Amino acid sequence: MNTLNKENIKSGIIKYLKIKYRRTLDTAKDFELFNALSLTLLEHIIDEWDNTDETYKNTKNAYYFSAEFLMGRALGNNLINLGIYDDIKEIFDELGLNLNAVEEIEEDAGLGNGGLGRLAACFMDSGATLEVPLTGYGIRYSNGLFKQEFKDGYQNEKADSWLKYGDPWSIRRDDESTIVEFADMTVKAVPYDTPIIGYKSKNINTLRLWKCEPLEEFNFDLYNSQQYSEALDLKNRADNISRVLYPNDTGRSGKILRLRQQYLLVSASLKDIIRKYKEQHGAITEEFSNFNVIQLNDTHPVLGIPELIRILVDEEKLEFDVALNICKKTFAYTNHTILAEALEKWDAELFRCLFPRILEIINIINSIFISELKSKGYNDHQINEFSIVNNFNGQVRMANLAISVGFAVNGVAKLHTDILKNSELNNWYKLYPEKFQNKTNGITPRRWLRLCNKELSNFITELLGNEDWVKDLNKLSELKKFADNNEVLEKFLQIKLTKKKQLAQFIKENEGIEIDPNSLFDIQVKRLHEYKRQFLNSLYILDLYFRLKENPNLDIPKCTFIFGAKAFPGYRRAKSIVKFTNDIANLINNDQSINGKIKVVFVKNYSVSYAEKLCPAADISKQISTAGKEASGTGNMKFMLNGAPTFGTLDGANIEIVNESGEENNFIFGLKVNDIENLRHCYNPWDYFNNNPDLRRVINTLVDGTFKDNLNNDYRDLFNSLMNEGDQYFVLADFRSLKDTEDKVFEAYKDRLAWAKKCFLNVCNAGNFSSDRTIQQYCNEIWHINKCKNTK
Ligand code: 26V
């Protein structure tokens, strides 16, 4: 560390308050302190950042291409990783300032939708901590994921303005801007670099995000001839490209914007990589892939494949087959979902309008690929399944492009990879068995324990005698020897209560609802989707409420059910589930007759920073997706690491979680993948409806007027999804099993110490779910890159 001590931190803060805001310490606002402190720290790491770049120059580098990086807040995490959190806290205390308030003023960088974007952020942290040359490339959306509000129980979306207090950690690098050409417009991609600080390491990696701008601020000629709006129109068209994360892409204009984003990302990033390569190595040859490997985070950046060929052939004058060979050794692809509707397919016609040369290249790749298939003896039907361009409707299938050219394809949890190999992508697996790999996801222990649960972190450090576990999470298994130590378990429970009190306070301030920290906190937070089955959870809670009303002496502990979820703005059913859950919460929370025995809170605007408050406070982590549908899940890992048993189906990474921590320390229920396969042919939700009066009672509330939906048939539609459209996600089939398993939770929760032991053993066994382990596997098995320590 470049001489960071109390004095120069203080003087740094004072200096930046003065030059940025004309303020002094006693008049500074929290956001001004946030910026001044951030700039002070940035100034101190710049040299190490430069040195890290130097260190990586002559070695193989990995690039993570991702349309999403869900970074959350930077300040607290950077303080932890720099190892100076406590020092800064002391300085702030001495100055009579509130560090916590300054941390809380920071807006989340919400440049992602959910798991896929957050995984990218965790990977960045692990890359720097493991000291590997890993750079992230993405888009600097001016507006990230929408802000969620509720009105009459319905979700409303507001624009997110994460930049309102500035973005002190990023540096705009105008000098490294690149030009990106579309058929109908040429724009400038300006890089903004954010340092990724390795935990207690001198390696500072880079996240480079592109902002799209016009080549000229405005067209002077137009302006001069007083065509003001035309002059600005060109600027707006360019600005729009990086304006907002995932525009609604149902219409043609939305699709075009989304494609422009994808092309901007890959074209600018590849030109950047090539510029650096040529500075080091001169002209491009097949050697390129000995120095560069690109991980495609889902299909969103797959246009990078034809774009690299275009650059190599058209600009660097390589032969097509050489360029294609380079691509075959450079790109690897990660699949994050088996849901067909999420696999990208684009009309070739859109490609023709935006980048005809890219379409031409895709067609050439495809014809080479098809002749290979022919020579291997595949028939026309099989070939059309593999084909990058769909023969019948002319659509370009991005996953097919990625798998046919890329050298590796990976799933994100064991079950997910098996499903890809054995069913979804079985034809591809038979064609290229050597390409398929599994890389079970992970989470960074820095943000998801060390930062968000300092109380538990300190206790773990005290028990283990050092902080090595933060960098080597498998060390948590050494805690197992305390699993029967009542004193340790009591202290562990005390910490859980502290975190629950903190969350209760936050919920009171933000949601206006009082919850009892001594009640059981059952938490389900994640994106809202039918397959994740928040609906099943809501129906269960409603049933519990009805039973409680019938029998006020029902033997259950006091419970608080917490939801957090954003629904895609255009996903009607997901939005109806938000409304239904809010209506249930309203009904239950306002019914004095149940004495507050159960409460339901749907927190608004669930985000990374909200997750940091929720995960440490959970008694139960709800992970109840239809088996086979959740590729991995990573929230499940965050809860486990903070000591909450998983209440879940055998799906995604839940399976590995339970394998590590034991079925006896979790609550597994419901249909398994096999059961679902067998049941699918003969499934009739009405059988369950007719045979289970409790289930019938709650489902009927959707159509009997118990709840009102502004007369727009939202509830009727939800009813239909279950009863008249075959209940695709097996909500009815799993209802009874969920209920029986909830009863087991209530029973187990009665024995405080036995409960504490279950929770504690989850912490002990969470080591495998560090993203450090995941990234090490990517390094060893896909990227073939080595640790490269910055020693300067
Ligand atoms: C996207 C969409 C968009 C349109 C509406 C339907 C739909 C359904 C699913 C998705 C998911 C896109 C990819 C994604 O975020 N996958 C998540 O990746 C995580 C990291 O690997 C993984 O833990 C989650 O299980 C997986 O859902």
Boltz pocket constraint, residues with backbone or C-beta under 6 A from the ligand:
constraints:
  - pocket:
      binder: B
      contacts: [[A, 114], [A, 115], [A, 116], [A, 117], [A, 119], [A, 298], [A, 335], [A, 336], [A, 337], [A, 339], [A, 341], [A, 342], [A, 412], [A, 441], [A, 529], [A, 568], [A, 629], [A, 630], [A, 631], [A, 632], [A, 633], [A, 634], [A, 652]]
      max_distance: 6.0
